[in-house]
């Protein structure tokens, strides 16, 4: 199949452009005819059609705008590419550069997933919005890591939204009014209105719907307590709260709005406990997955249904991180079974409680604050509340005695919850103390971890440091650097899912049972392995590599745990025992012992058919033998 470099001659026929005098939009999601790459599924083979192997340019002669996408660096693990998603093609870059040139750009807005790691050569990048008041005809963004872009908007305005008509200048005094009054008034008039928050559309900028007895209006932009934008979460506004706001009216495409409003008062829930808006300081930080889970987790939508009618937009197929204030919540993908399949994926469902977890981990962390309590709000009806029996925490204490909530208490910068069974969460509220840079060390009680958990443990280490305890890490092999039968070890990468991008390097690891590796075919890509050893933050030439340190060992391969690969110089008359300690009359020279891809011969290299021993596990000279 032809690669991406061949198709751009006709690119303008595929681009969704919003060509205004001062704005240019390229929406990758809408380019359905783009060649795309994807992973192997149950019904189709993997495709690399969307891999970007040479410099790729997208240009528009009218506006003289050009987007130049470089291939990935030669040392990169993955190529830059157009990737197939439920929402359409997505530009995924892992290294190299993204250059935007042509017009004198003052604002560039990236509509991107939670994975976004780029650095501009000039101007200021705040979140996913780049600005330069002086303007720049060429902006080069260096891609530092996994970056997933849905759309890019370039403007020669300092505000890339570029309204169809200039924003009205607020005029006159502040008027008390209803939604109906606002709809009847002229643009630019300033109103104070009280209503109920019925929907939150953007939890960063504070775009939401306000409703009173006379109608509803759109709140477009909400200022925090200090008058800053893009900090809506600090206000703690939730669906159902009664809120009083003040701001100028604007009509945009027949939608009546109050823009950049100031919050005067918030009354929680049914009208009790009025509060003044305050910024998040580390205490009482709320992650409301029912109200804005898609925004928090960077998901394209919610999941629903089953079978042929299933919608999977909310499925969590790779680790997702939500951040509010000083705290982060990271949710892993579901853990696969022995067949390599995830029975039920962790996901954001379309009915409350929306965050639904079935396996894997939920990690709460903070770089600056000590976490004191974590409250999980479940279903409102006790009979519907679900907290998986067997859920555990890496430290602290879990109290699940309440019917509709679960409370964790302790003192840590990171808490890893291992999910054992169906757990359904509406909200997570975190309380902590800021400013303590030396929290009390917490004992580690769980030494069996996923790759995601191992990476979090390594990230907390000093450069070059190792853990004092050994960990058993499970995951899929995604690449193999070397299998050395000369030195008896292997170096390979593992991830939580097949083809995963968040990887742990297993460095010069010994074979099953700590034995030297003598079979060059011992492991292969997509094998599900468990490995054990010290975790290390390895740093060389300012490059950090999270590793399972040298001299670790493979515990199992696809469920097989035997450490026997070869047996040399076993005497023909060696005594054979079963596991009950009973002597068996058969001699080892009468049998060979095949184990998966490894054949166990007794003496020399001659293989013999198993004739006298039944299938089972035996002990010969203190070593285990398997006869199949």
N, C-alpha and C positions, 0 to 999 in steps of 0.2 A: 504494500500500500504506500502511496506517495506520502512524503513527510510534509510538514507545515511549510517548509521553504518554497514549495512549488505552487501554493494556492493563492498567494497574495496579489497576483496580477489582477484578480477579480474581487479583491477584498471589499471594494466600496459597494458592491452589490449585496454584501452581507452585513454591513455595519449599521447598527441603529444609531443614527446621529440626531442630535438636537441642535441644529445649526442656527444659532441666534447671532446677533451682531457681536456679542461678547462672550459666548459660551459654546463649548464643544464637548459632547458626551459620547463616549464609546462604551457600550453596554455589552460585555462579553456574554452575559446570560442570554441575550437576544440573538446572538450569532449562531443559530441552530445548524447552519451548514458548515460550521468550522470542523475540520478534522479534529477528533478528540481521542484522548487516551483513557483507558480504564483498566481496572484489575480484573482478573479472572473471576467469573461467577459460576454458579451451578449450571447456567444455560449457555454461556458463551465464553470463548477464550479471551485472554487479555489483549488489549490493543495499544500500540505505541504510535498511532497515526497522528496524535496531537503533539508529539515531542518536537521541541524547537531546537534544531540542530545547527542552524546558522542565523546570523543577524536578521531579524524580522522587522519590517517597517510597515506601519499603517499611516497613511497620509490622506489629507483632504486639501485639494488644490485651492478651493475657494477661500478657506480660512488659513491656509498655509500652516496647518498644525500637523505634526508628525510624532508618532509614538514609536520608539525603537526598542525592541526587546532583544537582549543578547541571549545567546545560549548559556547554559550553566558552565561554571568553571570546570576545567578538566578533572580536577580532584573531587568534584561534587558527587555525592552518592546518587542523586536523582537528576534527570534532565529537567530544565524548565519546560513547561508544557501547557496545553489546553486540556483541562480535565473535565470529564463528564460528571455532572451532578444532577440532582433532581430538579434544580432550577434552570438547567441549561449549562453551556460551557463556562468554565471558570479558569482564569489565568493563574497558574500555580508556578511560582518562582522560588528557587532555593539558593541561588547565588547569581552572580553577574550583575547587570545593570538594566535599569528602565529609564530611558531618556525621553523627555517631553520637550519639543522644540517647535519653533515657528512663530507663534504669536507671543506677545509680551505678557506672559502669565503672571497674575498676581495671586490667584487662588487655584489650588488643585485639590479636589476632594476625592478620596478613595473609598468606594463602597467595598469593604473587605470583610472577610470572616474574622474569627477571633485570632487566627494566625496572621500576623502582620508585623514584619520586622525589616524596615528599610531606613536608610539615612540619606538626606539630601546633601548635595554639595554646597548649597547656599539656601538662604531663607530659613523659615522656622516650620518644623513639623510638630503640630500639636494634636496628639492622637492620630487621626487619619486624615487631617486637613493640613495642607502645606500653604503657607502665605509668604508673600514678599511684597510689601507696600510699594517698593521701587519698581517691581516687575522684573522678569527675566525671560529672555528669548530662548534659553536652553537650560533645563533643569535636569540634573543627573541624580537618580536615586540608586544607591548601592544596596543590593539585597543581601541582608546579613543572615537570613534564615528563612524557614518556611513562610511564605507570603501568598495568600490566596485572595485574588482580586476579582470582584464581580463587575465593577464599573469604575470608570475614571471620568471625572468632570473637570474640565479646564476652563478658566475664565480670566478675562483681563480686568475683572472687578475684584475688589477686596472681599466681596461676599459672593460666593459662587452660586448662590440661589438665583441671582439675577431676575428679579420679578418682572412681569410683563409691563408693569407701570411702576413709576417710582413710589416707594412707601410714602403714605401720607404723613405729613408733619403733624404730630399731636397738637391739638389746639384747645384752648379754653380750660375751664376748671374740671376737676374730677366730678363725675355725676354718679349717683347711686342709681342702679337700674337692674332690670331683669334681662334674660336672654332675648326676650321679645323686643325690649327697648333698644338693645344693642343692634339687633337685626334691622330695626327701622331707622337707626341714626346714620349720620354721614361718616365716611371714613375719616380717621384722624381724631375723632372725639374720644376722650378718655373716660372709661367707666370703671366703677367698682361693682362687682357682682358676686353673689354667693350661690353656689350650686354643688351638686354631687359629682365627684369624679366617677365616670361610668366606663372609661376605657383609657388605657395608657398606650400610646402609639410609639413613642420614643422615650426611653428612660434616661438617655444622655442629655438631650436638649430640653426635655420637658414638653413634649407635644402630647396633648391629651384632650379628652372630650369632657366638657362641663355641662350639666343639665340641671334646670330648675323646672318649676311648674309650668313655665310658659314655652319651653323649647330647649334647644341645646346649641352650643357654639364650640368652635375649635380653639383651644389654647395652643398657640404656636410659639414655643419658647418660654421657659420659666426661669427667672433669675433666682439664685440662691440667697441666703441671708446677707451676704456681702455684696450682692448685686452682680455676681459673676454668672456667666453662661456655662453650659455643659456640666452642670453639677446638680442635676435634678434629684439624683438619688439621695443627696444629703438632706433633702427636705422630708423624706419619709412618707411622701404622699402615696396612698394606695387606693385601689378601686373601692368605692363605698365611703371614702372620707368626704366630709362636707368642707369645702374650701372657699375662702374669700380671696379674690384676686383683684388686681388693678392694672389696667393697661390700655393702650390705644386700639381702636377698632381698625380692621383692615379687611377688605374684600378681595379674595384671591380666587380666580376662576369660579366665581359664584359661591365660594365658601366663606362664611362670615367668621372672622377670627379676632381674638385679642392677642397681640404679639408682645413677646418679651415682658411678660407680666411680673409684677411684684406680688408675692404671697403675703397677705395680711394676717390670715388666721387659718388654722387647720383644726377641725373637730373630727376625732377618730370615730369610725364605725357608725353607730346609731345616733351620734350626737353628743356622746359623753367625752370627758377628758379633753377640753380644748387645750391646744398647745400652740406656742409661737414657733415659727420655723427656725431651726437651729442646724448648723452644719454638723456632719458626722464627725465625732472626735474619737471614735474607737469603741464607744459603748452603744449598745442597742442598735447595731447595724443590721438592717433587714435585707435579706435576699428573698424577694417575692416572686417565686416561680410561677404562681398562678396568674399574676398580673402581667409580668413581662419576662417570662422565661426565655422566649426566643431571643430577645435582645441580650439578656444576661449571658446566655450560652453561645450566642452567635450562630443560632440554628436558622435554617430557611423557613421553618414552619413547625407545625405540630403533627404528631402521628395519630392515626385513628384507623378503625376498621380492622379487618383480617382477610386472609385469603386473597382472592383476585381484586377485592375492593380496598385492600390495605393502602393507606397513605403512610409513608415512612420518612417524611420531612423532619420529624422530631427525633429520629433514631440517633443515638450517640454511638458512632462507629469508631471514634478516636477520642482521646482525652479532651475535654472541654473545660475551660476555666472562666469563672465569673468573678468580677472584681467590684466591690463596693467599698469605698473609703480605704481603710488600712487592711482589709481582709480579702482573701481569695478562697474560692471554693472550686476544687478541681474534681471532675467526675470522670472516671475511666470508662472505657468501653466494657461491655459484658465479657465474662470469662468463658472461653470456648470449652466444650466438653471434649472427651477423648477422640471423638470423630472430627474435631476442629470446628464445630459449629456452635454458635451462641443460640441457646434454646429460645430465650426471650431477650431482646436487646434492652439495655438501659435507654430511656427515652423521655421526651417531653410529650405527654398525652394531651388530647384535646378536651379532657374533662378533669375537673379538680378531684383530688389533688393531682397536679399535672406532672410533677417530677416523680417518675416511677423507675425504681432501681431493683434489679433482680440478682446481680452478682457484681464482682469488681469492687471498686473502692470509691469513697467520697472523702476527699482530703480538705480540711480547713487549715489555712495557714496565714501568717502575717510576718512580714519582715521587720516590723517595728513594735508591735503590741503583743503583750502576753494575753493569750486567750484564757478566759476564766470560766465562762459558761457558753454553751451552745444549746439553743432550744429548737427542736424540730417540731413544727406545727403540722399535724396530720389532718385527716378528715374531720369535719365538724361533728359528725355523728359517731359515737363510740363504736357502734357495730360495724362501721365502715373503715375505721382507722386501722392502718396496717404498718407495723414495724416488724421486720423480719426476725423471727426467733433465731438466735445464733449470731446476730449482728454484734461485732466487737469493735473496740477502740484501741488504738496503739498505746494509749496512756489515759489516765484519768478514770472517772466513774460514770457509767450510764445508768440513769434512773428512768425505767419505762413503766413505772407504776401508774402514772396518769393515763387516762383513757384516750385522750386526743392529742397528746404531746409527749415528747421524750426529751429529757434534759441531760446534757453532759456537763460535768464539773471537773475542774483540774487547773493546771497552770502550765501552759506550753505555747510554743510558737507554731507548732504543727500537730494536728491530730488526724490520724488516718482511720477512718471507719471502714471495716471490711463488711461488705453486704452479703449476707447468707441467703436471704429469701426476699420475697416481694415486700418492698418498702415504698410507701407513697407519701410524698412530702409536698405541702403547700408553700410553706415558708421556712427559712432558717434564720434565726436571730442570734447574733454573736455579741457577747459582752467581753470587754478586755480592758487592760490597763496599759496606757501609752507610756513610753519613756524608759522602761526597764530594759536595758540593752543586754543584761545578763540573767535571763530567767533560770530558775532552778533546773538542773538537768533532770530529764524524765527517763525512767527505766524503759527500755525497749522490751516488750513482751511478745512481739510477733516477728520472728525471724524468717518466716515464709512470706515472700512479697512478690508483687507483680513488677514488671519493668517500670511502670509509671511510679510506683512507690520507691523502687530502688533509685531512680533518677532524682526523686525528691530528697532522699537521704544523702545522696552524693552531693547535691547542690548545696546542702547545709554544711559540708565539710570545708576546711581551709584548702587552698590550692596545694596539691601534692599529698594531701592527707588520706589515710585509710581509716575505715571503721575498726573498732577494737573487736567486734564480734563478726562471725561469719553469717552470711545470709544465703538462703536458698531462693533463687529467682527463677520464675517460670515464664516461658514465652516461646514464640515461633522464631526459627532461624530465618533471617531475611537476607543475609549475605555471608559468605565464607571467605576470609582472607587467605587462610592457609590451613592445611592439615599436614603436619610433619610427622611421618613415621620414623624419621631419623632421631628427632628429639622427643617423640611420643606425646605431642600436644597439638592443640588446634586453636586458631583465633577466628572468631566469628561474631556477628551481631545478632541480637535478639530483640523482638518487639512484642507488645501485647497482642497484636493481630498480624495476620499474614501480610507481608508487604508494608508493615507499619513504618512510620518515619521517625518516631521517638524511640531511639535504639540505645541499648546497653552493649558496649563492646566486651566480649568475653575473651580475655587475653591469655594466650598460651595455657589453655586449660587442659588438664589431664582427662583421661577417658572415664568410662563407667567404673565406679568403685575406687577411683584414684589410680587406676592402672595406666601405664603408658599406652598411648594409642598406636596400634600396629596395623590397623585397617584403614586405608586411605578413603574407604567408602563408609566410614562409621556414621557420618552425619550428612544430611543434604538439606538444601533450602526447603522451607515449609515444615521441617520436622518440629514437633512440639517437645521442648526439652526443659529439664530442670537442672540448674547449675548451682554450685555451692562454693562460696569463698568470701574473701574480704572485698568490700566495695571501696573504690578509690577514685578520687578526683585527680586525674592525671593531666598535667599541664606541661606543654613543650612549645616553645616559640610563640607564646601568648595564645595558643590554641588549647582549649580544655576538652578532654575526652572522658566521659563517665565510663568507668570500667569495672568489671569483676577482675580483680588483680590476678597476676600470674600465679600459677600453682593451685588454682581452684580445680574443681573436678565436676564432671558430668554425673548427675544423680540418676537421671532417667532419660530415655529417648522414646517418645511416643508410648510412654507407659512402661517400657521395659527397664528394669532396674539392675539386672545382673551385671556384675563387674568383670565377668570372665570374657576375655577375647581370645587368648591363646593359652595353651598349656604345654610346656616343654619338659622333656626328660622325666616323664612320669613312668615309673617302673612298671613292667608288665604285670608284676605280681602285687601291685599296690592294692591295699584293702579298700573296698567300696562300702560306704554306709548310706542308709537312708536317713531322713531327718529325724527319725525316732531313735537313732543310734544303733539300729540293727545292722549287722554285717550282711552284705549281699555277696553271693558267690561269684557273680560275674566279674571278670577282670576288665580294667579300662581299655586294654588293647582290643577288646572285642567291640568297641563302640566308638563312634564319633558323635559330637554333640552340636548340632546346628542351632544357632541362636540368631534369628532374623537374618541379617546380612553377614554375620560373623560365624565361621565354622571352627569348632573346637576339636582339634586332633590331639591324640594322646602322645605319641612319640614319633619324632621325625615329621615329615610333611605328608606321609601317606594317609589319606582319608579312608575310613572303613565304614561300612554300613552298620547301623545299630541293629544287633542281632539278639543279644541276650538281656539287655536292659529294657524295662518298660519305660514309657514316657514318665518323666518326673524330675525331681531335683535331688541330687546325690552329693555326698561329701567324699572326696578322694584326696588324701594327704593334706587335709585341712582346707581344701579349695572346693568351691561349689561347682557342680556340673549340671547342665540342663540337657535332658534327652527329650527330643520332640518327635 
